[in-house]
Amino acid sequence: MEDKKSFSDICGGRLALRRRYYSPYCREFGLSSARLSLWSLTAVTCAVWLAAYGLFSLCENSMILSAAIFITILGLLGYLHFVKIDQETLLIIDSLGIQMTSSYASGKESTTFIEMDKVKDIIINEAIYMQKVIYYLCILLKDPGKPHEISQVVPVFQSAKPRLDCLIEVYRSCQEILAHQKATSTSL
């Protein structure tokens, strides 16, 4: 079963939450943000090239125009490949673990997997960001030496920065799976 819902991020931008239910104990959540705007790309490119043309008319050095074109192309490629994330997914499987994937605008993907026996809990935490209180979903990892303590906090959906209403949807579903996983692990 799959469904989509529309939410907003902390800055008011649009996000689409895609939920896939593969089984009662295997679910995937994908947050997609807005694609790169052609208007903003054109505006930045024009601004850089106009500034370069202004410098060229003052200095009459053609290297300035060449450098502006080169820097613009390199900057755009770097932004698409290393910064702009189009989609973030969270796949949680009861008996296996949690997989987080970030898909960049260039097509590059970055995946992190956490085994379920290392997961202590999934919580919604709060932080202060740009003079606002924001909420984020995070995974608490057990300390291998002291299983009742937390060794690490792993934030989820770092790029999308969804608002609390979206996080609650994902949190509740994850808690159902974690509750089942804890019940089956204690009965064994």
GUGULO-497744 format. One record per residue (C-alpha): residue number from 1; x negated, z, y. Coordinates in steps of 0.02 Angstrom, whole numbers, plus 50000, padded with zeros to 5 digits. Layout:
BEGIN
 resi    c1    c3    c2
  NUM     X     Z     Y
...
END
This chain:
BEGIN
 resi    c1    c3    c2
    1 50000 50000 50000
    2 49937 49957 50173
    3 50003 49993 50346
    4 49941 49977 50525
    5 49971 50085 50676
    6 49916 50067 50855
    7 49829 50209 50947
    8 49716 50228 51098
    9 49539 50292 51119
   10 49482 50428 51239
   11 49463 50301 51380
   12 49635 50223 51353
   13 49575 50069 51258
   14 49676 50003 51112
   15 49633 50048 50933
   16 49714 49989 50772
   17 49717 50109 50624
   18 49733 50020 50457
   19 49774 50134 50310
   20 49757 50076 50131
   21 49818 50182 49986
   22 49734 50121 49827
   23 49795 50270 49726
   24 49854 50447 49766
   25 49673 50503 49770
   26 49586 50352 49846
   27 49621 50302 50026
   28 49536 50197 50157
   29 49554 50211 50346
   30 49491 50075 50461
   31 49484 50090 50651
   32 49465 49926 50743
   33 49425 49921 50928
   34 49451 49778 51050
   35 49340 49627 51029
   36 49212 49580 51159
   37 49302 49512 51311
   38 49252 49336 51361
   39 49295 49380 51541
   40 49173 49527 51548
   41 49038 49426 51461
   42 49059 49285 51588
   43 49058 49407 51734
   44 48896 49492 51679
   45 48811 49325 51644
   46 48862 49255 51813
   47 48804 49411 51904
   48 48632 49406 51823
   49 48612 49219 51853
   50 48671 49231 52034
   51 48547 49371 52068
   52 48410 49266 51987
   53 48459 49115 52092
   54 48452 49223 52249
   55 48276 49278 52203
   56 48230 49098 52161
   57 48287 49037 52333
   58 48180 49171 52416
   59 48024 49150 52309
   60 48045 48969 52251
   61 47975 49016 52080
   62 48064 48933 51933
   63 48002 49069 51814
   64 48133 49185 51887
   65 48276 49072 51829
   66 48197 49051 51657
   67 48171 49238 51640
   68 48353 49273 51690
   69 48419 49154 51558
   70 48301 49225 51426
   71 48344 49407 51469
   72 48531 49370 51468
   73 48524 49289 51296
   74 48415 49427 51223
   75 48525 49562 51300
   76 48683 49484 51230
   77 48609 49466 51056
   78 48544 49645 51060
   79 48712 49710 51117
   80 48807 49617 50981
   81 48686 49665 50843
   82 48645 49846 50885
   83 48780 49917 51000
   84 48953 49836 50989
   85 49046 49904 50837
   86 49208 49812 50798
   87 49269 49917 50652
   88 49233 50084 50572
   89 49301 50129 50400
   90 49315 50289 50302
   91 49343 50273 50115
   92 49378 50435 50023
   93 49384 50441 49833
   94 49432 50605 49751
   95 49307 50612 49609
   96 49167 50510 49688
   97 49139 50539 49873
   98 49158 50476 50050
   99 49094 50311 50116
  100 49081 50273 50302
  101 49050 50094 50359
  102 49019 50025 50533
  103 49041 49837 50560
  104 48951 49768 50711
  105 49007 49618 50815
  106 48863 49515 50745
  107 48923 49542 50567
  108 48794 49674 50523
  109 48860 49824 50425
  110 48794 50000 50411
  111 48855 50108 50266
  112 48834 50293 50229
  113 48890 50375 50067
  114 48915 50562 50039
  115 48944 50629 49864
  116 49100 50735 49846
  117 49006 50885 49775
  118 48909 50895 49940
  119 49069 50900 50046
  120 49127 51072 50099
  121 49272 51017 50210
  122 49335 50888 50335
  123 49387 50959 50503
  124 49438 50907 50678
  125 49313 50978 50801
  126 49312 50977 50990
  127 49175 50938 51115
  128 49153 50918 51301
  129 49120 50737 51348
  130 49111 50673 51527
  131 49206 50823 51596
  132 49342 50807 51464
  133 49378 50897 51303
  134 49381 50770 51162
  135 49417 50789 50977
  136 49323 50709 50834
  137 49335 50708 50646
  138 49184 50773 50553
  139 49128 50808 50376
  140 49049 50977 50339
  141 48913 50969 50208
  142 48867 51114 50094
  143 48695 51191 50101
  144 48617 51159 49929
  145 48533 51331 49925
  146 48682 51426 49993
  147 48846 51340 49941
  148 48953 51448 50056
  149 48858 51393 50211
  150 48858 51228 50306
  151 48698 51127 50310
  152 48755 50979 50414
  153 48899 50912 50518
  154 48929 50724 50502
  155 49042 50648 50636
  156 49161 50508 50586
  157 49222 50365 50698
  158 49083 50393 50825
  159 49102 50226 50912
  160 49292 50213 50917
  161 49320 50388 50986
  162 49506 50398 50941
  163 49624 50524 51019
  164 49691 50676 50930
  165 49853 50595 50866
  166 49753 50466 50769
  167 49632 50596 50702
  168 49775 50704 50638
  169 49841 50559 50533
  170 49671 50534 50449
  171 49639 50722 50435
  172 49801 50760 50343
  173 49773 50622 50217
  174 49593 50677 50186
  175 49648 50858 50164
  176 49771 50805 50028
  177 49631 50723 49931
  178 49511 50869 49959
  179 49643 50993 49902
  180 49670 50896 49742
  181 49483 50880 49715
  182 49457 51068 49738
  183 49602 51107 49621
  184 49534 50994 49483
  185 49355 51056 49503
  186 49406 51241 49490
  187 49515 51209 49337
  188 49368 51131 49242
END
